[in-house]
Each structure stands twice: as C-alpha cells, then as structure tokens.
C-alpha cells in the first residue's frame, strides 16, 4: 500500500482542513508514492520511537503530536527533534501527524475519552464556527447512563486512564451525570463546559488559577497531557488494522513522572 492511500484513510475520518490555524498536522517526512510495509503509531515521535520503528520493520510512523511543529531553521542534530528528522530521512521512515484534525472528529481523541468512561450521546463541545455544519470541533459533552457519585467517577477516570494522579476541584453536587471532555490542554473551554450544563469537565494541563476560578461552577479534572491523549493510538489502529500491519509504540510514554 502506498503512503498516499494510507493518508486518505486517516483524512477520510479527520480531514487536514480541520486543523487549527496554529497547528502543523499532515505529512512531516516522506514521499506520498512510497510503498509502506508496516505502521507504528504514537502520541509523540521521539528517538526511542524511531528506533522502535526500525526494530519492527515499520517505515511509517503516525503520530498525534507533529514532529515538526514550530519549524526548523537547521538540521544539525543538535536537538532531539532534529535528530528524529535526520534519522527518519536517513532510514526512509515517513512520518504523518494528525493533531487537531483527529481532535476535532466526534469519534476522535475526546470522543474516545468519553466512550472509555461510559459517557454516551456525545456532541461536540466547541463546534468549528467556520463550518456551518458544526459536525466537528474541539471537545465533547455527553451523559453517563445514570448519576454516579463524584468520588466513584474519579476512580473510574484513574483506572481507565491508568493515571498516576488526578488534579481536581470539588463537584458542585454529590452525584454527577453530564460530563465534558477535551484531550490535551483544554482549559480554554472550562466556561463553555459549565454553560452547557456539564457537572464535570475532564481535560489536561490546567493551571492553578484556571481551576480556582471554576470552583462553585463546575468540577474540573486535570490529567497529564499524554495520559489524556494516549487512546489516540487505538483510534489510528482501528482505522488501519484491516489494510496493513500496525503497531502501538511500546516506547511511547509520558515524559512526566510522578512520585
């Protein structure tokens, strides 16, 4: 299968035109006419992930976070990012990234977070206002089948995401049912989640004052960034598993550790 065909499969679910203006999704390294033998999927492209691709005979890496995000002014190997690009080119490994496009799909990162936690009947939390169809955008909001205690929901989150820790603000009521999610750094949508009736908003990378301001309005749960997004690997696998060998990178882990 050639690379162009694989990109078409990914973009049939999460079109590149859905990316935010600040993003740099798409083909990072490679030739769209290259024949692909196997795929490694990861949240981040690191030197360890590149080595794992070589070890497993994968000549395509599909990542969530773009390998080349803010641009490169040189390729000297002075930084891990530069070394990854050099190694990918040297070893004929293509790299494709779907960041905010897969974030914007209803069944993408945030939708998968919700599904794993038993939240259903989801809709987009922050629809793309540039598209009148409003069928894509960032975050999702939905409902649990029945109300649960906030403490029970926190335990569900911790076990589902295999999280070392959860940072959270108190719930406004003992039982919760409506929950909003946004994979990655989604603190910009705390107010929006509250306005749409969410009892709890689950995201990552919230700052102290952002969480303080939410107290009394909505419970906010802040996860580690990588932890909130690592199910994206399963999304990529589900899209490609029927067309060629695809593996989740074992060396792809959060760079943040907790005691």
Beta strands, then each sheet from edge to edge (+ up, - down):
strand 1: 26-29
strand 2: 38-42
strand 3: 60-63
strand 4: 94-97
strand 5: 119-127
strand 6: 137-149
strand 7: 167-168
strand 8: 175-185
strand 9: 200-204
strand 10: 219-223
strand 11: 245-248
sheet 1: 1+ 4- 3- 2- 11-
sheet 2: 5+ 6- 8+ 9+ 10+ 7-
end
